[in-house]
Amino acid sequence: MSTQEQIITSLSFSIGNEVYLKTDPDHLKRIVTGVMIRPNGISYGLTSSTIESWHYDFEISEDKIIF
């Protein structure tokens, strides 16, 4: 398996997944619109409406979390 294939199979989320930020008090649904691979880890571009922000997988959930 190539390095690229290993990275792709290790992703927690895929482009197009609907997700939520664990710390968002408004529980807004976001869509994964990008993946950035850097030496210090993988981050995911999340878009809600017209705003995109970048987060690590431990900040993201596929389930809506109510506090």
N, C-alpha and C positions, 0 to 999 in steps of 0.2 A: 504494500500500500504506500502511495506517495505521501510526502509531507502535506501537500494540499488536501488530499483525501482524509488524512488523519485529523487535520484542523476542522474540516467541514463536519466530520462525524462527531467531533467533540463539542460542537456548538450547543448551547442550552436552548436557544431560540432560533427560528428561521425567519427570513424576510417574509412579511405578510401575516405573522402571528399577531393575534389580538392579546394585549397584555395590560397589566396595571403596575404602577409603582407602589411598592409596599408602604412608603411614607407619605403618599398623596392623600391629604384629608378630604379632597373632593372625589376621590375614586374615579378619575377620568380614564376612559378606555384609550389606549394608545396602540399604534400599529408599529411593528418593527419594520423600519425602512432602510436600515443599514447595519453593517457589521464592520468594526474596525479592529484589526489585529496589530497589536504593538508588542514590544518586548516585555512590557509589564502586565500584559493581559489582553483579554478580549472585551470590548465594549460594544453596546448595541445602541443604534440610533432609533429613538422612539418619537413618533409624531402624533400629536393631538391637535386637531384643527390645522393651523398653519405654523405651529411651533414644534421644532425638533430639538431634542436634548439627548445627551449621551449618558449611558449608565452601565454599570457592571451587572452581571447576572444575579448577584445576591440582592440587588435592589428591586428586582423584577419578579412578578408573579403572573401566572396564567389565570389565577383565581382572584376575584374581587375580594379584598380584605377589608372588613368593616371593623373599626376600632370600637 
